[in-house]
Amino acid sequence: MSLIIVIGIGLILTAIFHFIGVYAGAKKVVWIMLVLMWAGSINIAMSEVKPSGYTYIEKIKGQDAVVDAMIKEAMPKMSLYELLRIKQKVAQLHPKK
């Protein structure tokens, strides 16, 4: 799933929660919840990966020039989003049989 699709789904869910809040008369509570939800999800996506993620990167390093370029661009501190992009690219280039 690409990032644009995930953001699109998030925006649709935000609109749905907004209209539920308007209907229930709890607009402020719903918007506070939505802001906290978006801030938390962005924080998780941009946080650094665990050491096991770096061992995976070392394992796939050298298999493909495109993946190596993505790894070099993401280093020295790799975010979770960058790791997921690299994993997706590896899956595209080397599909399991």
MOPAC internal coordinates of N, CA, C and O (Angstrom, degrees):
PM7 1SCF
backbone

  N    0.0000 0     0.00 0     0.00 0    0    0    0
  C    1.4406 1     0.00 0     0.00 0    1    0    0
  C    1.5301 1   108.03 1     0.00 0    2    1    0
  O    1.2310 1   120.61 1   -48.70 1    3    2    1
  N    1.2971 1   116.44 1   131.30 1    3    2    1
  C    1.4571 1   119.24 1  -178.52 1    5    3    2
  C    1.5274 1   110.43 1   -81.99 1    6    5    3
  O    1.2310 1   121.62 1   -15.78 1    7    6    5
  N    1.3234 1   114.51 1   164.22 1    7    6    5
  C    1.4553 1   120.24 1  -178.67 1    9    7    6
  C    1.5258 1   111.53 1   -64.20 1   10    9    7
  O    1.2310 1   119.78 1   145.44 1   11   10    9
  N    1.3160 1   118.02 1   -34.56 1   11   10    9
  C    1.4702 1   121.16 1  -179.82 1   13   11   10
  C    1.5268 1   110.78 1   -64.99 1   14   13   11
  O    1.2310 1   120.43 1   140.93 1   15   14   13
  N    1.3193 1   116.79 1   -39.07 1   15   14   13
  C    1.4703 1   120.01 1   178.33 1   17   15   14
  C    1.5258 1   109.97 1   -66.16 1   18   17   15
  O    1.2310 1   120.26 1   137.13 1   19   18   17
  N    1.3325 1   117.10 1   -42.87 1   19   18   17
  C    1.4666 1   120.59 1   179.87 1   21   19   18
  C    1.5251 1   110.76 1   -63.76 1   22   21   19
  O    1.2310 1   120.07 1   136.61 1   23   22   21
  N    1.3313 1   117.47 1   -43.39 1   23   22   21
  C    1.4622 1   120.32 1   178.25 1   25   23   22
  C    1.5225 1   110.64 1   -65.29 1   26   25   23
  O    1.2310 1   120.13 1   140.44 1   27   26   25
  N    1.3338 1   117.36 1   -39.56 1   27   26   25
  C    1.4680 1   120.96 1   176.71 1   29   27   26
  C    1.5184 1   111.85 1   -59.80 1   30   29   27
  O    1.2310 1   120.47 1   135.16 1   31   30   29
  N    1.3273 1   116.71 1   -44.84 1   31   30   29
  C    1.4730 1   120.87 1   177.67 1   33   31   30
  C    1.5271 1   109.95 1   -62.79 1   34   33   31
  O    1.2310 1   120.78 1   138.82 1   35   34   33
  N    1.3411 1   116.11 1   -41.18 1   35   34   33
  C    1.4634 1   119.78 1   178.24 1   37   35   34
  C    1.5190 1   112.47 1   -62.35 1   38   37   35
  O    1.2310 1   120.58 1   139.65 1   39   38   37
  N    1.3280 1   116.50 1   -40.35 1   39   38   37
  C    1.4703 1   119.61 1   178.26 1   41   39   38
  C    1.5247 1   112.10 1   -67.12 1   42   41   39
  O    1.2310 1   120.70 1   141.46 1   43   42   41
  N    1.3156 1   116.27 1   -38.54 1   43   42   41
  C    1.4686 1   119.85 1   177.23 1   45   43   42
  C    1.5244 1   110.30 1   -64.12 1   46   45   43
  O    1.2310 1   120.49 1   135.53 1   47   46   45
  N    1.3436 1   116.67 1   -44.47 1   47   46   45
  C    1.4627 1   119.67 1   177.86 1   49   47   46
  C    1.5279 1   111.37 1   -64.39 1   50   49   47
  O    1.2310 1   120.23 1   144.63 1   51   50   49
  N    1.3357 1   117.17 1   -35.37 1   51   50   49
  C    1.4595 1   120.51 1   176.66 1   53   51   50
  C    1.5211 1   110.91 1   -62.33 1   54   53   51
  O    1.2310 1   120.16 1   135.90 1   55   54   53
  N    1.3294 1   117.30 1   -44.10 1   55   54   53
  C    1.4680 1   120.84 1   178.35 1   57   55   54
  C    1.5225 1   111.18 1   -63.65 1   58   57   55
  O    1.2310 1   120.51 1   138.92 1   59   58   57
  N    1.3281 1   116.63 1   -41.08 1   59   58   57
  C    1.4734 1   120.00 1   179.15 1   61   59   58
  C    1.5262 1   110.38 1   -62.62 1   62   61   59
  O    1.2310 1   120.47 1   132.78 1   63   62   61
  N    1.3638 1   116.70 1   -47.22 1   63   62   61
  C    1.4639 1   119.41 1   178.71 1   65   63   62
  C    1.5226 1   111.33 1   -62.75 1   66   65   63
  O    1.2310 1   119.83 1   144.65 1   67   66   65
  N    1.3270 1   117.92 1   -35.35 1   67   66   65
  C    1.4572 1   121.09 1   178.38 1   69   67   66
  C    1.5275 1   110.39 1   -62.11 1   70   69   67
  O    1.2310 1   120.37 1   132.67 1   71   70   69
  N    1.3267 1   116.90 1   -47.33 1   71   70   69
  C    1.4596 1   119.24 1  -178.48 1   73   71   70
  C    1.5264 1   111.93 1   -69.31 1   74   73   71
  O    1.2310 1   120.08 1   148.57 1   75   74   73
  N    1.3214 1   117.45 1   -31.43 1   75   74   73
  C    1.4696 1   119.82 1   173.53 1   77   75   74
  C    1.5252 1   109.52 1   -64.84 1   78   77   75
  O    1.2310 1   120.56 1   138.49 1   79   78   77
  N    1.3520 1   116.53 1   -41.51 1   79   78   77
  C    1.4576 1   120.38 1   178.05 1   81   79   78
  C    1.5170 1   112.62 1   -64.82 1   82   81   79
  O    1.2310 1   120.38 1   141.04 1   83   82   81
  N    1.3306 1   116.89 1   -38.96 1   83   82   81
  C    1.4668 1   120.42 1   177.45 1   85   83   82
  C    1.5238 1   109.69 1   -64.64 1   86   85   83
  O    1.2310 1   120.35 1   136.29 1   87   86   85
  N    1.3251 1   116.94 1   -43.71 1   87   86   85
  C    1.4591 1   120.97 1  -179.25 1   89   87   86
  C    1.5299 1   111.01 1   -65.14 1   90   89   87
  O    1.2310 1   120.55 1   140.02 1   91   90   89
  N    1.3393 1   116.56 1   -39.98 1   91   90   89
  C    1.4641 1   120.19 1  -178.42 1   93   91   90
  C    1.5255 1   112.46 1   -82.14 1   94   93   91
  O    1.2310 1   120.00 1   169.66 1   95   94   93
  N    1.3307 1   117.60 1   -10.34 1   95   94   93
  C    1.4567 1   120.80 1  -179.74 1   97   95   94
  C    1.5159 1   113.16 1    79.06 1   98   97   95
  O    1.2310 1   120.19 1  -156.97 1   99   98   97
  N    1.3138 1   117.25 1    23.03 1   99   98   97
  C    1.4669 1   121.59 1  -177.79 1  101   99   98
  C    1.5247 1   109.90 1  -121.71 1  102  101   99
  O    1.2310 1   120.68 1  -129.39 1  103  102  101
  N    1.3327 1   116.30 1    50.61 1  103  102  101
  C    1.4699 1   120.10 1  -175.22 1  105  103  102
  C    1.5256 1   112.47 1   -59.97 1  106  105  103
  O    1.2310 1   120.01 1   134.34 1  107  106  105
  N    1.3233 1   117.59 1   -45.66 1  107  106  105
  C    1.4583 1   120.30 1  -176.36 1  109  107  106
  C    1.5306 1   111.38 1   -64.30 1  110  109  107
  O    1.2310 1   120.01 1   136.95 1  111  110  109
  N    1.3034 1   117.58 1   -43.05 1  111  110  109
  C    1.4647 1   121.68 1  -179.18 1  113  111  110
  C    1.5255 1   110.26 1   -64.48 1  114  113  111
  O    1.2310 1   120.43 1   137.71 1  115  114  113
  N    1.3148 1   116.79 1   -42.29 1  115  114  113
  C    1.4599 1   120.13 1  -179.56 1  117  115  114
  C    1.5156 1   110.61 1   -66.21 1  118  117  115
  O    1.2310 1   119.56 1   137.88 1  119  118  117
  N    1.3310 1   118.44 1   -42.12 1  119  118  117
  C    1.4633 1   119.84 1  -179.77 1  121  119  118
  C    1.5197 1   111.65 1   -67.98 1  122  121  119
  O    1.2310 1   119.99 1   143.50 1  123  122  121
  N    1.3243 1   117.62 1   -36.50 1  123  122  121
  C    1.4671 1   119.84 1   175.20 1  125  123  122
  C    1.5267 1   109.72 1   -63.07 1  126  125  123
  O    1.2310 1   120.16 1   137.05 1  127  126  125
  N    1.3248 1   117.31 1   -42.95 1  127  126  125
  C    1.4522 1   121.58 1   178.42 1  129  127  126
  C    1.5263 1   110.78 1   -62.50 1  130  129  127
  O    1.2310 1   119.88 1   136.98 1  131  130  129
  N    1.3280 1   117.84 1   -43.02 1  131  130  129
  C    1.4622 1   121.68 1  -179.90 1  133  131  130
  C    1.5247 1   111.67 1   -64.97 1  134  133  131
  O    1.2310 1   120.12 1   138.21 1  135  134  133
  N    1.3170 1   117.37 1   -41.79 1  135  134  133
  C    1.4634 1   120.45 1   178.82 1  137  135  134
  C    1.5255 1   110.20 1   -63.49 1  138  137  135
  O    1.2310 1   120.31 1   135.94 1  139  138  137
  N    1.3218 1   117.02 1   -44.06 1  139  138  137
  C    1.4668 1   120.26 1   178.27 1  141  139  138
  C    1.5270 1   111.65 1   -65.12 1  142  141  139
  O    1.2310 1   120.43 1   141.94 1  143  142  141
  N    1.3228 1   116.79 1   -38.06 1  143  142  141
  C    1.4645 1   120.67 1   179.10 1  145  143  142
  C    1.5331 1   110.75 1   -64.73 1  146  145  143
  O    1.2310 1   119.86 1   133.46 1  147  146  145
  N    1.3382 1   117.87 1   -46.54 1  147  146  145
  C    1.4681 1   121.12 1   179.14 1  149  147  146
  C    1.5248 1   110.79 1   -65.61 1  150  149  147
  O    1.2310 1   119.89 1   138.16 1  151  150  149
  N    1.3317 1   117.82 1   -41.84 1  151  150  149
  C    1.4698 1   120.53 1  -179.95 1  153  151  150
  C    1.5277 1   110.57 1   -63.69 1  154  153  151
  O    1.2310 1   120.33 1   138.51 1  155  154  153
  N    1.3134 1   116.97 1   -41.49 1  155  154  153
  C    1.4654 1   120.60 1   178.56 1  157  155  154
  C    1.5137 1   112.70 1   -65.30 1  158  157  155
  O    1.2310 1   120.30 1   137.21 1  159  158  157
  N    1.3204 1   117.03 1   -42.79 1  159  158  157
  C    1.4639 1   119.41 1  -178.83 1  161  159  158
  C    1.5254 1   111.55 1   -68.96 1  162  161  159
  O    1.2310 1   119.82 1   143.28 1  163  162  161
  N    1.3264 1   117.95 1   -36.72 1  163  162  161
  C    1.4636 1   120.61 1   176.40 1  165  163  162
  C    1.5262 1   110.03 1   -67.30 1  166  165  163
  O    1.2310 1   120.34 1   140.25 1  167  166  165
  N    1.3303 1   116.95 1   -39.75 1  167  166  165
  C    1.4632 1   120.82 1   178.33 1  169  167  166
  C    1.5271 1   110.78 1   -62.14 1  170  169  167
  O    1.2310 1   119.88 1   137.26 1  171  170  169
  N    1.3155 1   117.84 1   -42.74 1  171  170  169
  C    1.4629 1   121.40 1   179.11 1  173  171  170
  C    1.5218 1   110.70 1   -64.77 1  174  173  171
  O    1.2310 1   120.22 1   136.45 1  175  174  173
  N    1.3246 1   117.18 1   -43.55 1  175  174  173
  C    1.4629 1   120.73 1  -177.74 1  177  175  174
  C    1.5242 1   112.31 1   -66.64 1  178  177  175
  O    1.2310 1   119.97 1   149.29 1  179  178  177
  N    1.3217 1   117.66 1   -30.71 1  179  178  177
  C    1.4614 1   120.52 1  -177.36 1  181  179  178
  C    1.5214 1   113.39 1   -96.28 1  182  181  179
  O    1.2310 1   119.68 1   178.37 1  183  182  181
  N    1.3335 1   118.22 1    -1.63 1  183  182  181
  C    1.4604 1   119.70 1   179.66 1  185  183  182
  C    1.5254 1   110.70 1   -73.92 1  186  185  183
  O    1.2310 1   121.05 1   -21.03 1  187  186  185
  N    1.3181 1   115.59 1   158.97 1  187  186  185
  C    1.4630 1   120.59 1  -177.15 1  189  187  186
  C    1.5237 1   109.70 1   -74.63 1  190  189  187
  O    1.2310 1   121.29 1   -33.83 1  191  190  189
  N    1.3399 1   115.14 1   146.17 1  191  190  189
  C    1.4603 1   120.54 1  -179.42 1  193  191  190
  C    1.5231 1   110.23 1   -72.62 1  194  193  191
  O    1.2310 1   121.09 1   -18.40 1  195  194  193
  N    1.3239 1   115.52 1   161.60 1  195  194  193
  C    1.4576 1   122.07 1   178.49 1  197  195  194
  C    1.5284 1   109.20 1   -76.28 1  198  197  195
  O    1.2310 1   119.96 1   -15.35 1  199  198  197
  N    1.3216 1   117.69 1   164.65 1  199  198  197
  C    1.4673 1   120.33 1   179.83 1  201  199  198
  C    1.5349 1   114.23 1   -56.74 1  202  201  199
  O    1.2310 1   119.81 1   151.05 1  203  202  201
  N    1.3244 1   117.96 1   -28.95 1  203  202  201
  C    1.4696 1   119.64 1   178.16 1  205  203  202
  C    1.5326 1   111.03 1   -65.10 1  206  205  203
  O    1.2310 1   119.92 1   151.52 1  207  206  205
  N    1.3274 1   117.76 1   -28.48 1  207  206  205
  C    1.4659 1   121.28 1   175.87 1  209  207  206
  C    1.5144 1   111.34 1   -66.41 1  210  209  207
  O    1.2310 1   120.71 1   143.33 1  211  210  209
  N    1.3125 1   116.24 1   -36.67 1  211  210  209
  C    1.4648 1   120.09 1   178.62 1  213  211  210
  C    1.5289 1   111.32 1   -70.29 1  214  213  211
  O    1.2310 1   120.20 1   147.54 1  215  214  213
  N    1.3430 1   117.23 1   -32.46 1  215  214  213
  C    1.4727 1   118.88 1   176.66 1  217  215  214
  C    1.5278 1   109.92 1   -68.27 1  218  217  215
  O    1.2310 1   120.11 1   143.98 1  219  218  217
  N    1.3221 1   117.40 1   -36.02 1  219  218  217
  C    1.4686 1   120.94 1   175.56 1  221  219  218
  C    1.5279 1   110.04 1   -62.96 1  222  221  219
  O    1.2310 1   120.48 1   137.58 1  223  222  221
  N    1.3285 1   116.70 1   -42.42 1  223  222  221
  C    1.4628 1   121.34 1   179.56 1  225  223  222
  C    1.5295 1   110.13 1   -62.14 1  226  225  223
  O    1.2310 1   120.16 1   137.22 1  227  226  225
  N    1.3241 1   117.31 1   -42.78 1  227  226  225
  C    1.4636 1   120.25 1   178.49 1  229  227  226
  C    1.5232 1   111.32 1   -63.61 1  230  229  227
  O    1.2310 1   120.50 1   146.94 1  231  230  229
  N    1.3323 1   116.65 1   -33.06 1  231  230  229
  C    1.4637 1   121.14 1  -179.52 1  233  231  230
  C    1.5281 1   112.02 1   -69.55 1  234  233  231
  O    1.2310 1   119.79 1   143.01 1  235  234  233
  N    1.3307 1   118.01 1   -36.99 1  235  234  233
  C    1.4659 1   120.41 1  -177.15 1  237  235  234
  C    1.5224 1   113.34 1   -92.58 1  238  237  235
  O    1.2310 1   120.51 1   172.21 1  239  238  237
  N    1.3263 1   116.64 1    -7.79 1  239  238  237
  C    1.4633 1   120.62 1  -179.10 1  241  239  238
  C    1.5305 1   109.60 1   -62.53 1  242  241  239
  O    1.2310 1   120.74 1   -44.91 1  243  242  241
  N    1.3292 1   116.20 1   135.09 1  243  242  241
  C    1.4567 1   121.66 1   176.79 1  245  243  242
  C    1.5177 1   114.55 1    92.62 1  246  245  243
  O    1.2310 1   119.59 1   178.25 1  247  246  245
  N    1.3331 1   118.40 1    -1.75 1  247  246  245
  C    1.4630 1   120.72 1  -179.70 1  249  247  246
  C    1.5176 1   112.41 1   -81.71 1  250  249  247
  O    1.2310 1   120.49 1   146.20 1  251  250  249
  N    1.3218 1   116.66 1   -33.80 1  251  250  249
  C    1.4603 1   120.44 1  -175.78 1  253  251  250
  C    1.5191 1   109.19 1  -149.87 1  254  253  251
  O    1.2310 1   120.12 1   -37.70 1  255  254  253
  N    1.3280 1   117.38 1   142.30 1  255  254  253
  C    1.4666 1   121.72 1  -177.74 1  257  255  254
  C    1.5328 1   111.91 1   -67.38 1  258  257  255
  O    1.2310 1   120.11 1   143.84 1  259  258  257
  N    1.3237 1   117.39 1   -36.16 1  259  258  257
  C    1.4703 1   120.89 1  -179.49 1  261  259  258
  C    1.5230 1   109.96 1   -65.91 1  262  261  259
  O    1.2310 1   120.87 1   135.93 1  263  262  261
  N    1.3203 1   115.94 1   -44.07 1  263  262  261
  C    1.4681 1   120.57 1   179.74 1  265  263  262
  C    1.5246 1   110.11 1   -66.62 1  266  265  263
  O    1.2310 1   120.29 1   140.03 1  267  266  265
  N    1.3232 1   117.05 1   -39.97 1  267  266  265
  C    1.4654 1   120.23 1   178.14 1  269  267  266
  C    1.5247 1   111.40 1   -62.18 1  270  269  267
  O    1.2310 1   120.19 1   141.65 1  271  270  269
  N    1.3315 1   117.25 1   -38.35 1  271  270  269
  C    1.4673 1   120.57 1   177.42 1  273  271  270
  C    1.5324 1   110.78 1   -65.28 1  274  273  271
  O    1.2310 1   120.68 1   140.01 1  275  274  273
  N    1.3315 1   116.30 1   -39.99 1  275  274  273
  C    1.4649 1   119.65 1   178.19 1  277  275  274
  C    1.5297 1   110.68 1   -65.49 1  278  277  275
  O    1.2310 1   120.35 1   140.86 1  279  278  277
  N    1.3307 1   116.94 1   -39.14 1  279  278  277
  C    1.4656 1   120.86 1   179.02 1  281  279  278
  C    1.5188 1   110.25 1   -65.57 1  282  281  279
  O    1.2310 1   120.50 1   135.74 1  283  282  281
  N    1.3282 1   116.66 1   -44.26 1  283  282  281
  C    1.4638 1   120.70 1  -179.70 1  285  283  282
  C    1.5257 1   110.96 1   -62.30 1  286  285  283
  O    1.2310 1   120.59 1   141.37 1  287  286  285
  N    1.3245 1   116.47 1   -38.63 1  287  286  285
  C    1.4707 1   121.30 1   178.89 1  289  287  286
  C    1.5287 1   111.28 1   -66.73 1  290  289  287
  O    1.2310 1   120.02 1   143.92 1  291  290  289
  N    1.3388 1   117.56 1   -36.08 1  291  290  289
  C    1.4597 1   121.90 1  -174.96 1  293  291  290
  C    1.5332 1   113.20 1   -81.84 1  294  293  291
  O    1.2310 1   119.94 1   158.42 1  295  294  293
  N    1.2949 1   117.73 1   -21.58 1  295  294  293
  C    1.4651 1   120.75 1  -175.99 1  297  295  294
  C    1.5148 1   110.84 1   -75.59 1  298  297  295
  O    1.2310 1   117.40 1   -20.91 1  299  298  297
  N    1.3014 1   122.54 1   159.09 1  299  298  297
  C    1.4496 1   130.93 1     7.81 1  301  299  298
  C    1.5222 1   113.91 1   -87.51 1  302  301  299
  O    1.2310 1   119.46 1   155.37 1  303  302  301
  N    1.3194 1   118.64 1   -24.63 1  303  302  301
  C    1.4615 1   120.59 1   176.77 1  305  303  302
  C    1.5152 1   108.04 1  -110.54 1  306  305  303
  O    1.2310 1   120.65 1   -65.74 1  307  306  305
  N    1.3097 1   116.35 1   114.26 1  307  306  305
  C    1.4559 1   121.69 1  -175.13 1  309  307  306
  C    1.5308 1   110.03 1   -99.04 1  310  309  307
  O    1.2310 1   121.00 1   -47.61 1  311  310  309
  N    1.3335 1   115.68 1   132.39 1  311  310  309
  C    1.4604 1   119.64 1   177.36 1  313  311  310
  C    1.5301 1   109.76 1   -85.60 1  314  313  311
  O    1.2310 1   121.17 1   -15.62 1  315  314  313
  N    1.3063 1   115.36 1   164.38 1  315  314  313
  C    1.4559 1   121.13 1   179.61 1  317  315  314
  C    1.5232 1   110.78 1   -61.55 1  318  317  315
  O    1.2310 1   120.27 1   141.35 1  319  318  317
  N    1.3306 1   117.08 1   -38.65 1  319  318  317
  C    1.4644 1   121.23 1   178.58 1  321  319  318
  C    1.5229 1   111.13 1   -62.08 1  322  321  319
  O    1.2310 1   120.44 1   137.39 1  323  322  321
  N    1.3370 1   116.76 1   -42.61 1  323  322  321
  C    1.4668 1   119.94 1   179.49 1  325  323  322
  C    1.5238 1   111.25 1   -65.60 1  326  325  323
  O    1.2310 1   120.28 1   140.66 1  327  326  325
  N    1.3264 1   117.06 1   -39.34 1  327  326  325
  C    1.4619 1   120.60 1   177.51 1  329  327  326
  C    1.5292 1   110.81 1   -62.74 1  330  329  327
  O    1.2310 1   120.26 1   138.19 1  331  330  329
  N    1.3076 1   117.12 1   -41.81 1  331  330  329
  C    1.4634 1   120.43 1   178.65 1  333  331  330
  C    1.5266 1   111.36 1   -65.43 1  334  333  331
  O    1.2310 1   120.14 1   142.07 1  335  334  333
  N    1.3442 1   117.34 1   -37.93 1  335  334  333
  C    1.4748 1   120.56 1   176.00 1  337  335  334
  C    1.5190 1   111.10 1   -62.35 1  338  337  335
  O    1.2310 1   120.46 1   137.73 1  339  338  337
  N    1.3147 1   116.73 1   -42.27 1  339  338  337
  C    1.4623 1   120.90 1   179.93 1  341  339  338
  C    1.5317 1   110.16 1   -66.08 1  342  341  339
  O    1.2310 1   120.19 1   136.72 1  343  342  341
  N    1.3315 1   117.23 1   -43.28 1  343  342  341
  C    1.4660 1   120.34 1   178.35 1  345  343  342
  C    1.5208 1   111.14 1   -61.87 1  346  345  343
  O    1.2310 1   120.26 1   140.20 1  347  346  345
  N    1.3261 1   117.11 1   -39.80 1  347  346  345
  C    1.4622 1   120.98 1   178.72 1  349  347  346
  C    1.5218 1   110.74 1   -64.95 1  350  349  347
  O    1.2310 1   120.02 1   139.75 1  351  350  349
  N    1.3166 1   117.57 1   -40.25 1  351  350  349
  C    1.4609 1   121.29 1   179.47 1  353  351  350
  C    1.5232 1   110.59 1   -66.48 1  354  353  351
  O    1.2310 1   120.09 1   139.71 1  355  354  353
  N    1.3309 1   117.44 1   -40.29 1  355  354  353
  C    1.4688 1   120.88 1   177.34 1  357  355  354
  C    1.5165 1   109.98 1   -62.98 1  358  357  355
  O    1.2310 1   120.20 1   138.99 1  359  358  357
  N    1.3285 1   117.22 1   -41.01 1  359  358  357
  C    1.4701 1   120.89 1   178.82 1  361  359  358
  C    1.5290 1   111.21 1   -64.73 1  362  361  359
  O    1.2310 1   120.07 1   144.68 1  363  362  361
  N    1.3332 1   117.48 1   -35.32 1  363  362  361
  C    1.4673 1   120.59 1   177.61 1  365  363  362
  C    1.5185 1   111.60 1   -69.65 1  366  365  363
  O    1.2310 1   120.65 1   138.34 1  367  366  365
  N    1.3338 1   116.37 1   -41.66 1  367  366  365
  C    1.4446 1   120.29 1  -175.93 1  369  367  366
  C    1.5268 1   113.20 1   -77.77 1  370  369  367
  O    1.2310 1   120.61 1   148.06 1  371  370  369
  N    1.3165 1   116.43 1   -31.94 1  371  370  369
  C    1.4698 1   121.12 1  -177.08 1  373  371  370
  C    1.5259 1   109.33 1  -129.88 1  374  373  371
  O    1.2310 1   119.54 1  -106.35 1  375  374  373
  N    1.3370 1   118.48 1    73.65 1  375  374  373
  C    1.4719 1   120.02 1  -179.16 1  377  375  374
  C    1.5243 1   110.79 1   -66.31 1  378  377  375
  O    1.2310 1   121.37 1   -34.43 1  379  378  377
  N    1.3275 1   114.98 1   145.57 1  379  378  377
  C    1.4654 1   119.69 1   177.78 1  381  379  378
  C    1.5137 1   109.50 1   -73.90 1  382  381  379
  O    1.2310 1   121.30 1   -36.41 1  383  382  381
  N    1.3047 1   115.12 1   143.59 1  383  382  381
  C    1.4745 1   119.90 1  -176.41 1  385  383  382
  C    1.4902 1   111.17 1   -96.04 1  386  385  383
  O    1.2310 1   120.10 1   180.00 1  387  386  385

